[in-house]
Amino acid sequence: MTLATFAKDTRHAFAENPLTLVAVVIFTLLLLCAILGPSLVPYDPLMTDSNARMVPPSWQHWFGTDHLGRDIFSRVVVAARLDLGMAVTAVAASFVIGTSLGAIAGYRGGFVDQLIGRVFDTIMAFPLFVLAMGIVAALGNSVVNIIIATAIINLPFYGRYARAEVNVRRDAAYVEAARMGGNGSVRILARHIVPNILPPMMVQASLNMGWAILNAAGLSFIGLGVRPPEAEWGIMVSEGASYIFSGEWWTFVFPGMALVLAVFCFNLLGDGLRDMIDPRRRT
Amino acid sequence: MGSAIPSLIGVIIATFLLSRALPGDPAVYFAGPAANAESVQQVRESLGLDKSVPEQFALYVWDLAHGSLGTSLTTGQPVADDLLQRLPASMELTFAALIVAIVVAVPLGVFAAVRPSSFVDHFCRGTVTVAAAFPTFFVALLLVYVFYYLLGWAPQPLGRIDEIYYVAPDTVTGFYLIDTLLAGDSESFRGALAQLVLPTISLALFALAPIARMTRASMLTALGSDFVRTARANGLSGATVLFTYGFRNALLSITNIMGMIFSFLLGSNVLIEQVFGWPGIGAYAVSAVIASDYAAVQGFILMMAVIYVLLNLVVDLLAGLIDPRVRFEG
């Protein structure tokens, strides 16, 4: 795909589905929050203020304050780094490991293929969120383990796809040619086969991001991984939930909406990316 | 059957590995925070942790075969009893959500496919995209805030039935909706139903998206196929073409995504039970995780996985009933 046709496809995708443009704008905003968050916000996200507890949204506190008087707007903005960071790391890890395992399985076949396939099957035999809970419970309650758990439950999606795609290309003419040219297996896989299956895998990754965010936030919602007073959307929703019966809605609505926005953005981006890369699969 | 048994074996090995993956000495974890050296040693022996790994695994399988999942630290009861006692609450919620999701999503998808690019189609796409972005626990909290706190339509989100006003039914099936009907107690039935509405909607909402999307896509494929054109050309009525020729063929792709739907429903159950104080196995597992009650956590994971494998088996059998070709390939 040349750069010119890519640009054309991009323009077409935006014209066809203007929502993709919206998603790009939200994405830029989220990225800004994640990178510059702490220096953008008006208050220290951890600073408590006993004189300003449970203040409803106002000009001073756009999203109000929580039970310790912390500014919710500042916390929501700063939390972007942790939430997106967890999801990106987890998706990147399962992308790299899953693709490698799947590619090896598809290329080698035989026993290795069966063994790797069994591992993927076993992961898929669990309800995935439940398995993630179990992994965090077993490895210990920390942010790193949330990332590991999210990466493990996503492995099969990349692994199975890579396996199937590599398997059909294993004996393709250009692979035979590369083999005749004296290239080793690793080089053939890395330089000749995997680059061909990358574009659809990247679409999968961007569609996966939203799900990874939901998964990580769900785990911290039930009290796993992220610990207070750390600012993270899932745990903020969970802290705010205690005040629902006294009507302090802002404590959970704003962090919750941040989650919705982020997931919505990645889902749309994934759809848009798919339209760009594979025009045939447009629905 | 072909896929269920290897899956079960995989699940048992994986849960065994998870329980032995605890950092440090598993016996210390299983004995709990209040244990002393003596009770840790006792736990080590009772779990067989002083034996070799293959022996430990054999012991683990032996215990499982006898229905033993160990003893919970927090309740002091056998984990298997705890889980079985709470299982109906979770299953009632899961099945209610599944039924609601299917009853709403399938007609939505069919309508959208019959009239592509119509208002219904755009509405369907829009809601599906938006619904997919809402975390279930957040939807649940929003619903509680609006329908309990602001409007007062829903009862307080504390469990399966308000025991101040209603009597919990005698346990027959463990499903309150069925048990209250069996007891002929329509008051309590209404009470149980009222408690069930919000958690069911929260859980069903996320499952809607994939079902509606898949129904629409597979109906479009079926309706665009040659056999549907032939059926139309032969003058069959619109309804016959739509349901007998279109829908029956589309059903197979819908059953294909049921595995994913169940995976999602069983996982999100944990979050929903947390919000609604639902006394199911998800809430039990969350408190077990928080209290480092490992036997209970392992038991929960194993039970969930077994249920999930069995549900997938049922789906496979249904797929065979819907499409005889699946049976021959199987």
Chai-1 contact restraints between the chains, C-beta under 6 A:
chainA,res_idxA,chainB,res_idxB,connection_type,confidence,min_distance_angstrom,max_distance_angstrom,comment,restraint_id
A,T122,B,G10,contact,1.0,0.0,6.0,A-B,restraint_1
A,T122,B,A14,contact,1.0,0.0,6.0,A-B,restraint_2
A,A125,B,S7,contact,1.0,0.0,6.0,A-B,restraint_3
A,A125,B,G10,contact,1.0,0.0,6.0,A-B,restraint_4
A,A125,B,V11,contact,1.0,0.0,6.0,A-B,restraint_5
A,A125,B,A305,contact,1.0,0.0,6.0,A-B,restraint_6
A,A125,B,V309,contact,1.0,0.0,6.0,A-B,restraint_7
A,F126,B,A305,contact,1.0,0.0,6.0,A-B,restraint_8
A,P127,B,S263,contact,1.0,0.0,6.0,A-B,restraint_9
A,P127,B,L266,contact,1.0,0.0,6.0,A-B,restraint_10
A,P127,B,G267,contact,1.0,0.0,6.0,A-B,restraint_11
A,P127,B,M304,contact,1.0,0.0,6.0,A-B,restraint_12
A,P127,B,Y308,contact,1.0,0.0,6.0,A-B,restraint_13
A,L128,B,S263,contact,1.0,0.0,6.0,A-B,restraint_14
A,F129,B,G267,contact,1.0,0.0,6.0,A-B,restraint_15
A,V130,B,G267,contact,1.0,0.0,6.0,A-B,restraint_16
A,V130,B,I301,contact,1.0,0.0,6.0,A-B,restraint_17
A,V130,B,M304,contact,1.0,0.0,6.0,A-B,restraint_18
A,G134,B,L18,contact,1.0,0.0,6.0,A-B,restraint_19
A,G134,B,I301,contact,1.0,0.0,6.0,A-B,restraint_20
A,A137,B,V289,contact,1.0,0.0,6.0,A-B,restraint_21
A,A137,B,V297,contact,1.0,0.0,6.0,A-B,restraint_22
A,A138,B,L18,contact,1.0,0.0,6.0,A-B,restraint_23
A,A138,B,A21,contact,1.0,0.0,6.0,A-B,restraint_24
A,A138,B,L22,contact,1.0,0.0,6.0,A-B,restraint_25
A,G140,B,P23,contact,1.0,0.0,6.0,A-B,restraint_26
A,L214,B,P135,contact,1.0,0.0,6.0,A-B,restraint_27
A,A217,B,P135,contact,1.0,0.0,6.0,A-B,restraint_28
A,G218,B,L271,contact,1.0,0.0,6.0,A-B,restraint_29
A,F221,B,F137,contact,1.0,0.0,6.0,A-B,restraint_30
A,I222,B,Q274,contact,1.0,0.0,6.0,A-B,restraint_31
A,I222,B,V286,contact,1.0,0.0,6.0,A-B,restraint_32
A,G223,B,I290,contact,1.0,0.0,6.0,A-B,restraint_33
A,V237,B,F138,contact,1.0,0.0,6.0,A-B,restraint_34
A,A241,B,L141,contact,1.0,0.0,6.0,A-B,restraint_35
A,I244,B,Y145,contact,1.0,0.0,6.0,A-B,restraint_36
A,G247,B,Y149,contact,1.0,0.0,6.0,A-B,restraint_37
A,W249,B,Y145,contact,1.0,0.0,6.0,A-B,restraint_38
A,F252,B,L141,contact,1.0,0.0,6.0,A-B,restraint_39
A,G256,B,F138,contact,1.0,0.0,6.0,A-B,restraint_40
A,L259,B,P135,contact,1.0,0.0,6.0,A-B,restraint_41
A,V260,B,A133,contact,1.0,0.0,6.0,A-B,restraint_42
A,V260,B,F134,contact,1.0,0.0,6.0,A-B,restraint_43
A,V263,B,A133,contact,1.0,0.0,6.0,A-B,restraint_44
A,F264,B,A133,contact,1.0,0.0,6.0,A-B,restraint_45
